[in-house]
């Protein structure tokens, strides 16, 4: 082991609070790997920096201090040591930008798990390859997550987003909010008699109901609810799904085929009589 140890900075990044535990990519696991690498390769870790943030984010409080702050310079620090390259970044372009910034400060960027060799052309190719693999892994995870949502939606389960008026999200499912459901029924009662959007809004406003933000119901809010009629009838549709499917949520109104344009024509005719 070298007697003149080289000063280095240890960098740890976890994406979530759950990952901060003692798993293979948790904080303690990363710290142990960095300390072992330093001991075996003639480095001493003088400072530690930690981030709890996604690897695709380019604004990280701790790592920004390493890159742009005045406390990490050479001298006295000659290297930044991380557990793996994807702890630095999961985006290839972002990683090489960080590498460039540190090299401008005459500081090496080292991974305990990947040996990139000397700073020559081949080492850059290898770094690029490893970061490309990490980036593809992230994209695959996103695809699997999106695919899981679509499968859930095709089976009528709530797949994400804001809860429509009349429902709330509980245990990742849509659950009826009684007071809001009463407003939905009242609105459709007016609309199904041929009433206009404005008339429906005025009816619930006069009954003392308000929208979630405390404001009056208006034309646009009622139209948004009307366009979600199938959902309130117990069906579900998500994203680019072509057709509605039977939903897992409780229906608020009865299923009915309603042509609002024809209803208003009939009502207008009766009023004329």
Protein Blocks (a to p, Z undefined) as FASTA:
>chain_A
ZZbdcddddddddfbfklmmccfkbmklmmmmmmmmmmmnopacfbdcdddddfkbcbdf
klmmmmmmmkbccdfbfbdcdfblklmpccfklmmmmmmmmmmnopacddfkbcgbjadf
klmmmmmmmmmmmmmmmmmmmmmmmmmmmmmmmnopafbdjddehiaceehiacddfklm
mmmmmmmmmmmnopafklmmmmmmmnopacfkopacdfklmmmmmmmmmmmnopacehjb
fbdcddfbdcfbdcddddfklmmmmmmmmmmZZ
